[in-house]
């Protein structure tokens, strides 16, 4: 997964779903029972909750990983972009532009987000779905982080969103796996963004951000479009489109990298 996006997660999570009322800390099973009650009150079915929480335990590795995060970043843009946008990734992105040209044209027409921006994000996040999307059970990861009192309210909101993904049937529970803070799929959506912006663009009746390229790219475009991205306008630093990408990532250096990569893809 894209570690820099995880690095910025405290900013992103500040806009997550409203917190549940379960009290963090204490006995984990008691906490899960409280979360279950709150989730059911929010409209998640008892069956979905039981399925998601069956046999659940805390994950010490998740807590250890979370404690290691320092949330600091000292590289210049030039140093950072040199590690993320090389010839192989540019060539891979150009190949994706050709392979998915018809799909990207339909997405541009519907959402007004240029194809090179979408492919740049896709490449930076998971190497166009060919890289590491994470290997952790999302429900267990989020339940562990929600139980921990350091950022409990934020992760409780993400846990509720993940339970809604289970209820909607977008992904079977065994396939609801992700990165160290619960990010899911080829462009690493947090569960709250999955629920808010996810689009069934292949028409199969569910939003699949792990396997469906149409859903992945259309959902990414929907997020940007909903936050004000305008087709044909500049997306460089200081532009309205650059600000619209803030919902994707708060970090200026990361958004500049998206724009730089996008320009490289179309030979600018």
Buried (B, 14 or more C-beta within 10 A) or exposed (E): BBEBBBBBBEEBBEEBBEBBEBEBEEEBEEBBEBBBBBBBEEEBEEEBBEBBBEEBEBBEEBBEBBEEBEEEEEEEBEEBBEEBBEEEBBEBBBEBBEEBEEBBEBBBEBBBBBBBBBBBBBBBBBBBBEEEBBEBBBBBBBBBBBBBEEBBBBBBBBBBBBBBBBBBEBBEBEEBBBBBBBBBBBBBBBBBBBBBBBBBBBEEEBBBBBEBBBBBBBBBBBBBBEBEBBEEBEBEEEBEBBBBBBBBBBBEBBBBBBBBBBBBBBEE
